[in-house]
Amino acid sequence: MTLKELPITGLPVGGVSPSVLVCGDPARADRIAVALDDSRLLSEKREYRAYQGSFHGVPVTVCSHGVGAPGSAVAFEELIAAGAQRIIRVGTCGGMQPDIQAGQLVIATAAVQHTGLGRELAPAGYPAAADPDVTIALRTTAEQHGMPTQSGYVLTRDAFYAGVQTADIPDYKVLSQAHVLAVEMECAALFLIGALRGIPTGAILTVDGNVLVQTESMESYQPDRAIVQAGVEAAIQIALEALRGLA
């Protein structure tokens, strides 16, 4: 019997494993799928490319979610509808502390919610927080493998490239003084949807630069550097091992 496909991602209802890894880039989904046993393409529609496989006997689904909160929220919602029971994001971020540089790893405990999506999903002041058990699993796994990480708040915002100066632009220096570790574009959406749907979520991020030194621009943004890709590979392994432990 053919499973019902969800309308935007094409994911089959009942075809997604309880343990799920998500990432922005479909090419990173390909990369994660290589680390799985017996991986196969599950679905592919728009920016959403999903694979099904297993990691040391634990069934795992991997799905890309594209860039930004609204599009990624669609993936998170439909993954949950298709069977996801825990979701970890493996992404990238820009450091917002002087000592957080390219290639380092950040485990997000919560997100400063600065997205239009968040204003529509939940009441003002509703926290965008990672699940404590998922966060502990990521932190513990990293420690067991001797991989240093920093844990704390990240900023989730909508804009990547700057527009005109407005009062709504988050001030990186002020947020840095408030001990926000990094900036990215999807964690708040994941944490909010996880909380609303009763699904534990978490995130481990590789730093691809420092926005206190150089803000986002087409000229300076270089996510494909070897030091960043090595961090991404480490984050993938930590996330997979954490899912294995949680399962």
C-alpha positions in Angstrom: 0.0 0.0 0.0 1.3 3.4 -0.9 1.7 5.8 2.0 0.1 9.2 1.9 2.6 11.9 0.9 2.6 15.2 2.8 1.9 18.1 0.5 5.0 20.3 0.7 7.9 18.0 1.6 6.6 14.9 -0.1 7.4 12.9 3.0 5.4 9.7 3.4 3.2 9.5 6.5 4.5 6.7 8.7 7.7 6.5 6.7 9.8 8.8 8.9 11.8 7.3 11.8 11.3 8.4 15.4 14.9 9.8 15.4 15.6 12.6 12.8 18.5 14.8 11.9 17.8 18.0 10.0 20.1 20.4 8.1 19.7 23.3 5.8 21.6 22.2 2.8 20.4 19.2 0.7 24.0 18.5 0.0 24.6 18.1 3.7 21.7 15.6 3.9 23.6 13.6 1.2 26.7 13.8 3.4 24.9 12.6 6.5 23.2 9.8 4.5 26.7 8.4 3.7 27.2 7.8 7.4 24.1 5.7 7.6 23.7 2.0 6.9 21.5 1.0 4.0 20.5 4.6 3.3 18.0 5.3 0.6 16.3 8.4 -0.8 13.0 8.7 1.0 11.6 11.8 -0.7 12.7 14.9 -2.6 10.6 18.0 -3.2 11.6 21.6 -3.4 14.5 22.1 -0.9 13.4 19.1 1.1 15.6 16.1 0.5 15.1 13.1 2.9 16.9 9.9 3.4 16.1 6.8 5.4 18.8 4.5 7.0 20.1 3.4 10.3 23.0 4.2 12.6 24.4 1.3 14.6 21.0 -0.4 14.4 18.9 2.8 15.2 16.6 3.9 12.4 17.3 7.5 11.4 15.7 9.9 8.9 17.7 12.8 7.5 16.0 15.8 5.9 17.1 19.1 4.6 15.0 22.2 5.4 16.5 25.0 3.4 17.3 28.5 4.7 15.2 30.5 7.2 12.5 29.9 9.7 9.3 29.7 7.6 10.5 27.1 5.2 12.3 25.1 7.8 9.1 25.1 10.0 7.3 23.4 7.2 9.9 20.6 7.2 9.7 20.3 11.0 5.9 20.1 11.0 5.6 17.6 8.3 8.4 15.4 9.7 6.5 15.2 13.0 3.3 14.4 11.1 5.2 11.7 9.2 6.5 10.0 12.4 9.4 12.0 14.0 9.6 11.8 17.8 12.9 13.6 18.3 14.7 16.1 16.0 18.3 17.4 16.1 19.5 20.1 13.8 23.0 20.0 12.5 23.7 23.5 11.2 26.1 26.4 10.9 26.2 29.8 12.7 28.2 33.0 13.0 30.1 33.4 16.3 29.0 36.4 18.5 31.7 36.1 21.2 35.3 37.1 20.5 36.6 33.6 21.4 34.1 31.7 19.1 35.7 31.3 15.7 35.3 29.2 12.5 35.3 25.5 13.0 34.2 25.5 16.6 31.0 23.8 17.8 28.1 25.4 19.6 25.2 23.5 21.3 22.2 25.7 21.4 20.3 25.6 24.7 17.7 28.2 23.6 17.2 30.8 20.9 16.6 34.5 21.2 13.5 34.6 19.0 13.8 37.3 16.3 11.6 35.9 13.5 8.3 36.8 11.9 7.4 33.1 12.1 7.7 33.0 15.9 5.3 35.9 16.3 2.7 33.9 14.4 3.3 30.6 16.1 3.2 31.5 19.8 2.3 34.3 22.2 4.9 37.1 22.8 7.4 36.0 25.4 6.9 32.2 24.7 10.4 30.7 25.1 12.2 29.0 22.2 14.2 26.4 24.2 15.9 23.1 23.3 14.9 20.0 25.2 17.2 19.5 28.2 17.7 15.8 27.6 18.6 16.3 24.0 21.0 19.1 25.0 22.6 16.9 27.6 23.0 14.0 25.1 24.8 16.3 22.7 27.0 17.7 25.3 27.9 14.3 26.8 28.5 12.7 23.4 30.9 15.6 22.5 32.8 15.2 25.8 33.1 11.4 25.3 34.7 12.0 21.9 37.0 14.7 23.2 35.4 17.3 21.0 35.2 20.8 22.7 31.9 22.6 22.5 30.3 25.7 24.0 26.7 25.6 25.1 24.3 28.6 25.4 21.9 30.9 23.7 21.9 31.6 20.0 20.1 34.3 18.0 17.6 33.2 15.3 16.8 35.9 12.8 15.2 36.1 9.3 17.6 38.3 7.3 21.0 37.2 6.2 22.1 40.0 3.9 21.6 43.5 5.3 18.9 45.9 4.1 18.5 49.5 5.2 19.2 50.4 8.8 16.0 50.0 10.9 15.1 49.8 14.5 14.3 46.1 14.1 17.8 45.0 13.3 19.3 43.0 16.1 22.4 44.6 17.6 25.1 42.0 17.6 27.3 43.9 20.1 24.5 44.2 22.6 23.5 40.6 22.2 27.1 39.6 22.7 27.2 41.5 25.9 24.1 39.5 26.9 26.2 36.3 26.4 24.5 35.2 23.2 27.0 32.8 21.6 26.0 32.8 17.9 23.5 33.8 15.2 21.7 31.5 12.8 18.3 31.3 11.1 16.3 28.1 12.1 16.8 27.0 15.7 13.9 29.1 17.1 11.5 27.6 14.6 12.6 24.1 15.6 12.5 24.7 19.3 9.1 26.4 19.1 7.5 23.7 17.0 9.0 21.0 19.2 7.5 22.6 22.3 4.1 23.1 20.7 3.9 19.6 19.3 5.5 17.9 22.3 8.6 16.7 20.4 12.1 17.0 22.0 14.5 19.0 19.9 18.1 20.2 20.0 20.8 21.7 17.8 24.5 21.5 17.3 26.1 24.2 15.1 29.4 24.7 13.4 30.8 28.2 13.5 31.6 29.5 10.0 32.8 32.9 10.9 32.5 35.7 13.5 30.0 38.5 12.9 31.7 40.8 15.4 34.6 40.8 13.0 32.8 40.7 9.7 29.0 40.9 9.3 27.3 38.7 6.7 28.1 39.6 3.1 28.5 37.8 -0.3 32.2 38.8 -0.3 33.2 37.5 3.2 30.9 34.5 3.7 32.9 31.3 3.1 31.1 28.3 4.5 33.1 25.8 2.4 36.5 26.4 4.0 38.2 23.2 5.2 38.1 24.3 8.9 34.3 24.7 8.7 33.7 21.4 6.9 35.8 19.6 9.5 33.6 21.1 12.2 30.5 20.0 10.3 31.8 16.5 10.1 32.4 16.4 13.8 28.9 17.8 14.5 27.3 15.2 12.3 29.0 12.4 14.3 28.1 13.9 17.6 24.4 14.3 16.5 24.2 10.7 15.2 25.7 9.3 18.4 23.4 11.5 20.5 20.4 10.2 18.7 21.6 6.7 19.2 21.8 7.2 22.9 18.4 8.9 23.1 16.8 6.1 21.2 
